[in-house]
Amino acid sequence: MIDPGIRSNRPLLAAGWIELIYGAGECGDTLFLFILKAHLVSIRYPTMNFSEINNLLINHPLYLVPVFGFFAVGRLIAAIGVLRNRLWGFWLSIFVSSASVVWAVFFLPLGGLDMLFCLAIVLLLLIGRFNQQSILSK
């Protein structure tokens, strides 16, 4: 599954694995919204700075499924693309991380951690791509 060019490029390999693990976590968050809607557990998220987000999480958690699902699926697909040494995976990872930073503002204070992960992913992608030239080099 992992391209040999990526295995030798530690920053791209790390970015791909972080993206994959992060995407799996986002899938868990998306499924947690369904559990919240079924009232099987109480909300486990900290209080967000925007009252609208808190209201959605408490009263209408399924309204956030498209947002959480976009990031979950986008990260998983981007991780597969990066680990398979594909240019579309590189750019999709940059796009999803950038979009995540924009959305993270609405989910502060928890969104601050999201911004740090996205920054780490983007930095690893850029260092790996422009330092060792793995993506597209065959």
Backbone as a chain_set.jsonl record, in Angstrom:
{"seq": "MIDPGIRSNRPLLAAGWIELIYGAGECGDTLFLFILKAHLVSIRYPTMNFSEINNLLINHPLYLVPVFGFFAVGRLIAAIGVLRNRLWGFWLSIFVSSASVVWAVFFLPLGGLDMLFCLAIVLLLLIGRFNQQSILSK", "coords": {"N": [[0.815, -1.197, 0.0], [1.919, 1.288, 0.801], [3.888, 3.493, -0.989], [7.215, 2.934, -2.184], [8.809, 5.236, -2.516], [7.708, 6.968, -0.695], [8.141, 5.664, 1.695], [10.861, 6.048, 2.067], [10.944, 8.725, 2.479], [10.74, 10.4, 5.189], [9.282, 12.714, 6.299], [6.98, 12.886, 4.578], [5.929, 10.343, 4.93], [5.311, 10.426, 7.659], [3.416, 12.523, 7.611], [1.386, 11.327, 6.068], [0.627, 9.151, 7.732], [-0.172, 10.51, 10.065], [-2.319, 11.941, 9.014], [-3.979, 9.801, 8.299], [-4.549, 8.584, 10.802], [-5.713, 10.753, 12.06], [-7.937, 11.131, 10.393], [-9.326, 8.768, 10.968], [-9.978, 9.3, 13.605], [-11.67, 11.478, 13.2], [-13.745, 10.126, 11.939], [-14.69, 8.692, 14.107], [-15.624, 10.86, 15.65], [-17.716, 11.686, 14.006], [-19.433, 9.462, 14.103], [-19.988, 9.596, 16.809], [-21.713, 11.752, 16.927], [-24.108, 10.646, 16.027], [-24.612, 8.909, 18.122], [-24.98, 10.762, 20.143], [-27.356, 11.929, 19.228], [-29.108, 9.82, 19.567], [-29.318, 9.841, 22.252], [-27.792, 8.211, 23.904], [-25.488, 8.691, 25.298], [-24.121, 11.414, 27.217], [-23.122, 14.736, 26.189], [-19.719, 15.076, 25.342], [-17.988, 16.975, 24.583], [-16.03, 19.954, 25.101], [-17.253, 23.19, 26.218], [-17.968, 25.306, 23.589], [-16.781, 28.392, 22.128], [-18.642, 29.691, 20.526], [-22.027, 30.109, 20.805], [-23.903, 29.073, 19.087], [-22.782, 26.766, 17.998], [-22.596, 25.186, 20.285], [-25.347, 24.9, 20.806], [-26.116, 23.439, 18.532], [-24.641, 21.066, 18.923], [-25.821, 20.102, 21.265], [-28.659, 20.095, 20.861], [-29.207, 19.529, 18.122], [-27.397, 17.487, 16.868], [-27.041, 16.042, 14.491], [-27.027, 17.853, 12.436], [-24.447, 18.627, 12.148], [-23.159, 16.507, 11.0], [-22.594, 16.447, 8.129], [-20.425, 18.268, 8.013], [-18.483, 17.19, 9.801], [-18.249, 14.695, 8.588], [-17.239, 15.396, 6.045], [-14.624, 16.218, 6.684], [-13.648, 13.846, 7.825], [-13.826, 11.848, 5.76], [-12.44, 13.207, 3.754], [-9.872, 13.461, 4.902], [-9.118, 10.76, 5.18], [-9.082, 9.872, 2.495], [-7.161, 11.647, 1.464], [-4.928, 10.843, 2.968], [-4.511, 8.249, 1.99], [-3.874, 8.907, -0.642], [-1.483, 10.383, -0.264], [0.183, 8.454, 0.947], [0.356, 6.686, -1.144], [1.852, 8.063, -2.914], [0.777, 10.106, -4.604], [-0.065, 12.981, -6.487], [-2.562, 14.227, -6.289], [-3.324, 13.429, -3.746], [-1.528, 14.803, -2.145], [-2.289, 17.515, -2.654], [-4.988, 17.392, -1.903], [-4.737, 16.862, 0.798], [-3.508, 19.233, 1.66], [-5.624, 20.99, 1.046], [-7.773, 20.018, 2.682], [-6.665, 20.355, 5.206], [-6.346, 23.139, 5.23], [-9.032, 23.976, 4.995], [-9.944, 22.913, 7.36], [-8.629, 24.491, 9.251], [-9.957, 26.911, 8.864], [-12.573, 26.205, 9.702], [-12.004, 25.479, 12.297], [-11.913, 27.71, 13.891], [-14.526, 28.196, 14.674], [-14.912, 26.195, 16.466], [-13.469, 26.666, 18.734], [-12.51, 26.308, 22.132], [-11.386, 23.817, 21.54], [-10.791, 23.646, 18.857], [-8.305, 24.793, 18.577], [-6.391, 22.817, 19.016], [-6.894, 21.297, 16.783], [-6.002, 23.083, 14.819], [-3.243, 23.025, 15.341], [-2.57, 20.349, 14.69], [-3.186, 20.406, 11.956], [-1.337, 22.309, 11.049], [1.038, 20.924, 11.582], [0.738, 18.756, 9.795], [0.683, 20.079, 7.28], [3.213, 21.338, 7.294], [4.919, 19.074, 7.402], [4.216, 17.888, 4.955], [5.072, 19.857, 3.111], [7.827, 20.068, 3.731], [8.64, 17.437, 3.193], [7.957, 17.206, 0.458], [9.338, 19.3, -0.891], [11.894, 19.039, 0.016], [12.828, 16.398, -0.301], [11.588, 15.465, -2.587], [9.631, 13.344, -3.16], [6.916, 12.957, -4.023], [5.519, 12.493, -7.121], [8.018, 11.873, -8.256], [9.403, 9.401, -10.064]], "CA": [[0.0, 0.0, 0.0], [2.751, 2.482, 0.879], [4.846, 3.602, -2.076], [8.604, 2.933, -1.705], [9.318, 6.6, -2.46], [7.199, 7.582, 0.528], [8.815, 5.014, 2.827], [12.186, 6.641, 2.264], [10.763, 10.152, 2.777], [10.148, 10.395, 6.528], [8.231, 13.72, 6.516], [5.748, 12.52, 3.874], [5.401, 9.161, 5.59], [4.69, 10.889, 8.91], [2.206, 13.276, 7.266], [0.369, 10.366, 5.647], [0.14, 8.4, 8.888], [-0.919, 11.426, 10.929], [-3.587, 12.202, 8.322], [-4.788, 8.585, 8.389], [-5.016, 8.447, 12.188], [-6.599, 11.89, 12.292], [-9.175, 10.826, 9.68], [-10.043, 7.749, 11.741], [-10.551, 10.011, 14.753], [-12.809, 12.253, 12.694], [-14.839, 9.162, 11.739], [-15.235, 8.461, 15.443], [-16.417, 12.04, 16.008], [-18.949, 11.671, 13.219], [-20.298, 8.439, 14.686], [-20.395, 10.074, 18.124], [-22.878, 12.629, 16.739], [-25.289, 9.775, 15.96], [-24.834, 8.423, 19.485], [-25.575, 11.893, 20.857], [-28.744, 12.092, 18.782], [-29.886, 8.724, 20.15], [-29.317, 10.084, 23.698], [-27.162, 7.084, 24.593], [-24.481, 9.287, 26.185], [-24.198, 12.876, 27.267], [-22.111, 15.399, 25.37], [-18.363, 14.985, 25.89], [-17.196, 18.077, 24.051], [-16.001, 21.139, 25.966], [-18.11, 24.286, 25.767], [-17.345, 26.075, 22.506], [-16.931, 29.844, 22.265], [-19.829, 30.125, 19.8], [-23.205, 29.463, 21.39], [-24.626, 28.337, 18.038], [-22.183, 25.43, 17.908], [-23.052, 24.46, 21.477], [-26.748, 24.574, 20.586], [-26.184, 22.353, 17.557], [-24.141, 19.83, 19.539], [-26.749, 19.622, 22.288], [-30.036, 19.899, 20.386], [-29.296, 19.032, 16.734], [-26.05, 17.048, 16.485], [-26.97, 15.512, 13.128], [-26.766, 18.951, 11.507], [-22.999, 18.739, 11.989], [-22.635, 15.304, 10.347], [-21.915, 16.738, 6.857], [-19.141, 18.935, 8.258], [-17.566, 16.209, 10.368], [-18.048, 13.676, 7.563], [-16.348, 15.941, 5.019], [-13.245, 16.16, 7.167], [-13.274, 12.447, 8.036], [-13.607, 11.201, 4.462], [-11.373, 13.945, 3.067], [-8.571, 13.107, 5.484], [-8.792, 9.373, 4.852], [-8.721, 9.81, 1.072], [-5.886, 12.359, 1.317], [-3.867, 9.998, 3.534], [-4.243, 7.18, 1.026], [-3.165, 9.521, -1.766], [-0.106, 10.733, 0.129], [0.936, 7.218, 1.158], [0.562, 6.059, -2.452], [2.703, 8.963, -3.695], [-0.047, 10.723, -5.641], [-0.13, 14.435, -6.393], [-3.888, 14.616, -5.814], [-3.343, 13.218, -2.303], [-0.791, 15.929, -1.567], [-3.11, 18.73, -2.711], [-6.191, 17.188, -1.105], [-4.335, 17.01, 2.194], [-3.34, 20.677, 1.875], [-6.957, 21.599, 1.012], [-8.551, 19.626, 3.863], [-6.051, 21.007, 6.365], [-6.684, 24.567, 5.154], [-10.453, 24.103, 5.332], [-10.073, 22.592, 8.78], [-8.2, 25.665, 10.017], [-11.044, 27.887, 8.784], [-13.667, 25.732, 10.538], [-11.565, 25.326, 13.686], [-12.214, 28.952, 14.62], [-15.865, 28.068, 15.243], [-14.894, 25.144, 17.48], [-12.532, 27.002, 19.812], [-11.068, 26.128, 22.304], [-10.932, 22.532, 21.018], [-10.283, 23.879, 17.51], [-6.89, 25.151, 18.633], [-5.646, 21.578, 18.828], [-7.09, 20.98, 15.369], [-5.101, 23.946, 14.052], [-1.873, 22.533, 15.518], [-2.424, 19.146, 13.878], [-3.173, 20.811, 10.545], [-0.054, 22.952, 10.806], [2.044, 19.86, 11.527], [0.558, 18.005, 8.549], [1.102, 20.911, 6.148], [4.667, 21.494, 7.348], [5.533, 17.806, 6.998], [4.017, 17.722, 3.513], [5.933, 20.787, 2.379], [9.226, 19.67, 3.932], [8.849, 16.201, 2.457], [7.837, 17.402, -0.995], [10.341, 20.186, -1.469], [13.224, 18.673, 0.477], [13.26, 15.105, -0.827], [10.947, 15.281, -3.899], [9.045, 12.016, -3.344], [5.667, 12.94, -4.778], [5.691, 12.587, -8.572], [9.315, 11.37, -8.711], [9.351, 7.951, -10.327]], "C": [[0.858, 1.26, 0.0], [3.801, 2.425, -0.222], [6.275, 3.607, -1.518], [9.223, 4.332, -1.632], [8.865, 7.339, -1.211], [7.875, 6.966, 1.749], [10.179, 5.627, 3.112], [12.112, 8.124, 2.617], [10.016, 10.263, 4.106], [9.086, 11.471, 6.743], [6.914, 13.376, 5.819], [5.111, 11.284, 4.494], [4.692, 9.549, 6.883], [3.402, 11.655, 8.63], [1.078, 12.341, 6.856], [-0.224, 9.595, 6.814], [-0.651, 9.287, 9.842], [-2.285, 11.712, 10.326], [-4.519, 11.003, 8.431], [-5.367, 8.396, 9.793], [-6.011, 9.553, 12.528], [-7.949, 11.673, 11.608], [-9.998, 9.772, 10.399], [-10.682, 8.369, 12.984], [-11.753, 10.842, 14.363], [-14.003, 11.34, 12.411], [-15.505, 8.844, 13.071], [-16.079, 9.623, 15.922], [-17.744, 12.06, 15.275], [-19.932, 10.638, 13.766], [-20.809, 8.861, 16.063], [-21.605, 11.002, 18.026], [-24.164, 11.812, 16.66], [-25.626, 9.222, 17.35], [-25.444, 9.519, 20.35], [-27.047, 12.056, 20.511], [-29.644, 11.02, 19.386], [-29.968, 8.831, 21.674], [-28.774, 8.893, 24.484], [-26.093, 7.543, 25.575], [-24.722, 10.79, 26.231], [-23.04, 13.461, 26.46], [-20.763, 15.382, 26.084], [-17.459, 16.106, 25.39], [-17.144, 19.218, 25.06], [-16.921, 22.215, 25.406], [-17.356, 25.116, 24.742], [-17.609, 27.561, 22.719], [-18.176, 30.377, 21.565], [-21.047, 29.363, 20.316], [-23.995, 28.663, 20.353], [-24.088, 26.914, 17.899], [-22.602, 24.59, 19.109], [-24.497, 24.02, 21.323], [-26.888, 23.409, 19.599], [-25.718, 21.031, 18.176], [-25.124, 19.244, 20.539], [-28.102, 19.238, 21.704], [-30.154, 19.255, 19.009], [-27.939, 18.526, 16.257], [-25.948, 16.53, 15.049], [-26.769, 16.61, 12.076], [-25.276, 19.113, 11.235], [-22.38, 17.534, 11.284], [-21.994, 15.621, 8.991], [-20.542, 17.397, 7.04], [-18.12, 17.928, 8.78], [-17.24, 15.124, 9.343], [-17.129, 14.12, 6.453], [-14.897, 15.82, 5.455], [-12.778, 14.726, 7.357], [-12.924, 11.773, 6.712], [-12.468, 11.886, 3.706], [-10.001, 13.579, 3.591], [-8.168, 11.674, 5.141], [-8.368, 9.23, 3.388], [-7.378, 10.498, 0.831], [-4.73, 11.519, 1.841], [-3.505, 8.869, 2.585], [-3.481, 7.728, -0.171], [-1.723, 9.865, -1.442], [0.73, 9.464, 0.282], [1.179, 6.444, -0.137], [1.333, 6.953, -3.416], [1.95, 9.583, -4.872], [-0.123, 12.229, -5.416], [-1.485, 14.892, -5.866], [-4.004, 14.422, -4.305], [-2.637, 14.342, -1.565], [-1.672, 17.169, -1.516], [-4.407, 18.583, -1.923], [-5.879, 17.338, 0.378], [-4.133, 18.483, 2.544], [-4.713, 21.349, 1.954], [-7.76, 21.279, 2.275], [-7.977, 20.279, 5.116], [-6.365, 22.497, 6.387], [-8.143, 24.804, 5.524], [-10.688, 23.831, 6.813], [-9.664, 23.769, 9.658], [-9.293, 26.731, 10.004], [-12.19, 27.484, 9.71], [-13.291, 25.668, 12.009], [-11.857, 26.561, 14.527], [-13.573, 28.852, 15.306], [-15.918, 27.054, 16.376], [-13.861, 25.414, 18.573], [-13.195, 26.753, 21.148], [-10.531, 24.818, 21.748], [-10.326, 22.674, 19.621], [-8.824, 24.284, 17.48], [-6.003, 23.937, 18.441], [-5.736, 21.125, 17.376], [-6.146, 21.805, 14.502], [-3.655, 23.479, 14.165], [-1.614, 21.267, 14.698], [-2.336, 19.49, 12.394], [-1.861, 21.475, 10.176], [1.053, 21.909, 10.696], [1.956, 19.079, 10.222], [1.065, 18.811, 7.358], [2.615, 21.093, 6.14], [5.384, 20.216, 6.931], [5.381, 17.561, 5.501], [4.965, 18.612, 2.713], [7.406, 20.43, 2.529], [9.535, 18.41, 3.122], [8.845, 16.39, 0.954], [8.988, 18.225, -1.56], [11.756, 19.878, -0.996], [13.71, 17.398, -0.21], [12.575, 14.726, -2.135], [10.364, 13.875, -4.127], [7.799, 12.017, -4.215], [5.976, 13.305, -6.227], [7.033, 12.101, -9.086], [9.23, 9.859, -8.862], [10.606, 7.513, -11.018]], "O": [[0.556, 2.207, -0.727], [4.514, 1.432, -0.365], [6.523, 4.223, -0.482], [10.071, 4.586, -0.777], [9.558, 8.233, -0.726], [8.15, 7.662, 2.726], [10.599, 5.714, 4.265], [13.116, 8.715, 3.013], [8.786, 10.223, 4.132], [8.05, 11.164, 7.333], [5.844, 13.554, 6.401], [3.887, 11.189, 4.575], [3.6, 9.057, 7.17], [2.405, 11.465, 9.326], [-0.069, 12.544, 7.256], [-1.439, 9.404, 6.883], [-1.681, 8.87, 10.371], [-3.292, 11.725, 11.034], [-5.722, 11.17, 8.633], [-6.548, 8.081, 9.944], [-7.019, 9.318, 13.195], [-8.991, 11.995, 12.179], [-11.225, 9.861, 10.441], [-11.794, 8.005, 13.365], [-12.738, 10.91, 15.098], [-15.149, 11.738, 12.621], [-16.729, 8.74, 13.157], [-17.129, 9.42, 16.531], [-18.775, 12.41, 15.849], [-21.127, 10.912, 13.879], [-21.931, 8.525, 16.442], [-22.433, 11.037, 18.937], [-25.2, 12.239, 17.17], [-26.798, 9.087, 17.701], [-26.312, 9.254, 21.182], [-27.88, 12.291, 21.387], [-30.81, 11.28, 19.683], [-30.615, 8.005, 22.318], [-29.235, 8.601, 25.588], [-25.822, 6.867, 26.568], [-25.431, 11.353, 25.396], [-22.1, 12.754, 26.099], [-20.682, 15.642, 27.285], [-16.283, 16.163, 25.75], [-18.106, 19.432, 25.798], [-17.32, 22.151, 24.243], [-16.242, 25.573, 24.996], [-18.555, 27.938, 23.412], [-18.713, 31.41, 21.967], [-21.092, 28.133, 20.27], [-24.675, 27.695, 20.694], [-24.855, 25.971, 17.704], [-22.926, 23.412, 18.962], [-24.841, 22.891, 21.671], [-27.69, 22.5, 19.817], [-26.345, 19.993, 17.965], [-25.247, 18.024, 20.65], [-28.633, 18.172, 22.016], [-31.102, 18.512, 18.756], [-27.378, 19.092, 15.319], [-24.871, 16.578, 14.455], [-26.381, 16.317, 10.945], [-24.886, 19.671, 10.21], [-21.182, 17.545, 10.999], [-20.915, 15.097, 8.718], [-19.607, 17.105, 6.293], [-17.013, 17.833, 8.251], [-16.094, 14.686, 9.239], [-16.324, 13.33, 5.958], [-14.043, 15.374, 4.688], [-11.62, 14.417, 7.076], [-11.847, 11.196, 6.569], [-11.633, 11.22, 3.093], [-9.064, 13.404, 2.812], [-7.002, 11.41, 4.844], [-7.395, 8.538, 3.088], [-6.549, 9.989, 0.078], [-3.664, 11.482, 1.227], [-2.327, 8.566, 2.395], [-2.548, 7.092, -0.66], [-0.834, 9.654, -2.268], [1.861, 9.406, -0.2], [2.106, 5.637, -0.214], [1.453, 6.637, -4.6], [2.44, 9.578, -6.002], [-0.232, 12.689, -4.28], [-1.557, 15.839, -5.082], [-4.716, 15.18, -3.647], [-3.08, 14.782, -0.504], [-1.795, 17.805, -0.469], [-4.879, 19.554, -1.333], [-6.683, 17.89, 1.129], [-4.548, 18.928, 3.614], [-4.944, 22.183, 2.829], [-8.361, 22.173, 2.87], [-8.729, 20.709, 5.991], [-6.624, 23.059, 7.451], [-8.455, 25.726, 6.279], [-11.543, 24.459, 7.438], [-10.283, 24.016, 10.693], [-9.532, 27.385, 11.019], [-12.726, 28.328, 10.429], [-14.156, 25.788, 12.877], [-12.029, 26.462, 15.742], [-13.748, 29.372, 16.408], [-16.865, 27.052, 17.162], [-13.427, 24.489, 19.26], [-14.398, 26.988, 21.263], [-9.329, 24.71, 21.504], [-9.443, 21.903, 19.247], [-8.166, 24.132, 16.451], [-4.971, 24.021, 17.774], [-4.761, 20.628, 16.812], [-5.554, 21.283, 13.557], [-2.914, 23.532, 13.183], [-0.556, 21.131, 14.083], [-1.513, 18.935, 11.666], [-1.326, 21.227, 9.095], [1.91, 22.0, 9.817], [2.979, 18.773, 9.609], [1.796, 18.284, 6.52], [3.237, 21.009, 5.082], [6.359, 20.272, 6.181], [6.309, 17.081, 4.851], [5.585, 18.162, 1.749], [8.157, 20.484, 1.555], [10.564, 18.33, 2.452], [9.657, 15.787, 0.252], [9.549, 17.877, -2.598], [12.72, 20.405, -1.552], [14.857, 17.32, -0.65], [12.963, 13.729, -2.744], [10.586, 13.284, -5.184], [7.652, 11.145, -5.071], [6.623, 14.316, -6.501], [7.17, 11.927, -10.297], [9.01, 9.137, -7.89], [10.761, 6.331, -11.327]]}, "num_chains": 1, "name": "protein.A"}
